[in-house]
Amino acid sequence: MMADIDRNIISDLAQKMEVNLHGVRSMEDLQKSLSQYINDLVNHDFGKLVALLYRVDVSEKNLKENLLTSTEDAGSIIAHMIIERQIQKKKTRDQYKSNTDIPDDEKW
């Protein structure tokens, strides 16, 4: 994983997941913080975890596959998938935001 992370990804995740990520400075910090938070949800509020995964838009199929095939704990797997999904969404937003060569009559 990369050591640096976009601050917007951290603030998006903090808001969507309702978790304090103010001390997060790197991808490793984010992975660790989310893993701990997710493991707590697995043990104490599984319904909230499911709702958060839906809100963050993590693929249920990929999640099941990763949980069945990995030796990592569930919190680490889920945290990694959430981070990767946020990075993917940011790249897509940036790609379409920078596409300024659309004629005015074709813009919505």
SEMITI-477819 format. One record per residue (C-alpha): y, x, z; residue number from 1. Coordinates in pm, whole numbers, plus 50000, padded with zeros to 5 digits. Layout:
NODE Y X Z seq
NODE Y X Z NUM
...
# end
This chain:
NODE Y X Z seq
NODE 50000 50000 50000 1
NODE 50359 50105 49953 2
NODE 50547 50232 50256 3
NODE 50871 50052 50172 4
NODE 50910 49678 50150 5
NODE 51185 49449 50030 6
NODE 51378 49296 50322 7
NODE 51381 48962 50138 8
NODE 51002 48948 50151 9
NODE 51011 49003 50526 10
NODE 51276 48736 50583 11
NODE 51092 48490 50355 12
NODE 50769 48543 50546 13
NODE 50940 48519 50883 14
NODE 51092 48187 50784 15
NODE 50785 48037 50613 16
NODE 50542 48152 50880 17
NODE 50773 48092 51175 18
NODE 50714 48440 51315 19
NODE 50950 48710 51445 20
NODE 50941 49009 51209 21
NODE 51271 49174 51311 22
NODE 51110 49506 51409 23
NODE 50923 49543 51080 24
NODE 51038 49847 50884 25
NODE 50745 49923 50653 26
NODE 50453 49764 50475 27
NODE 50223 49897 50748 28
NODE 50437 49735 51019 29
NODE 50432 49407 50829 30
NODE 50054 49422 50782 31
NODE 50000 49493 51153 32
NODE 50241 49224 51276 33
NODE 50101 48957 51045 34
NODE 49741 49052 51127 35
NODE 49804 49007 51499 36
NODE 49986 48678 51444 37
NODE 49714 48545 51214 38
NODE 49433 48647 51451 39
NODE 49615 48457 51726 40
NODE 49637 48150 51499 41
NODE 49267 48180 51411 42
NODE 49184 48168 51782 43
NODE 49441 47917 51906 44
NODE 49590 47705 51625 45
NODE 49373 47705 51315 46
NODE 49545 47395 51177 47
NODE 49879 47575 51178 48
NODE 49720 47871 50997 49
NODE 49586 47643 50723 50
NODE 49929 47483 50683 51
NODE 50096 47826 50662 52
NODE 49849 47946 50400 53
NODE 49929 47638 50195 54
NODE 50305 47693 50237 55
NODE 50279 48060 50134 56
NODE 50050 47959 49844 57
NODE 49747 48179 49909 58
NODE 49453 48100 49681 59
NODE 49181 47926 49882 60
NODE 48911 48049 49643 61
NODE 49025 48413 49665 62
NODE 49060 48386 50041 63
NODE 48703 48262 50082 64
NODE 48571 48538 49853 65
NODE 48762 48808 50042 66
NODE 48652 48679 50381 67
NODE 48288 48678 50271 68
NODE 48285 49021 50105 69
NODE 48509 49234 50329 70
NODE 48425 49412 50651 71
NODE 48786 49391 50777 72
NODE 48881 49132 51038 73
NODE 49010 48798 50912 74
NODE 49367 48862 51026 75
NODE 49394 49181 50821 76
NODE 49245 49020 50511 77
NODE 49471 48716 50532 78
NODE 49780 48926 50609 79
NODE 49713 49145 50306 80
NODE 49670 48840 50082 81
NODE 49992 48684 50211 82
NODE 50189 49003 50151 83
NODE 50044 49046 49802 84
NODE 50128 48685 49717 85
NODE 50488 48728 49833 86
NODE 50525 49046 49625 87
NODE 50379 48864 49324 88
NODE 50621 48572 49366 89
NODE 50918 48809 49402 90
NODE 50821 48993 49081 91
NODE 50796 48663 48895 92
NODE 51134 48544 49025 93
NODE 51296 48876 48933 94
NODE 51141 48867 48587 95
NODE 51276 48524 48508 96
NODE 51610 48581 48682 97
NODE 51677 48884 48460 98
NODE 51594 48693 48142 99
NODE 51953 48626 48033 100
NODE 51901 48622 47658 101
NODE 51831 48246 47648 102
NODE 52078 48060 47428 103
NODE 52306 47824 47626 104
NODE 52182 47517 47437 105
NODE 51823 47591 47553 106
NODE 51905 47643 47921 107
NODE 51830 47360 48162 108
# end
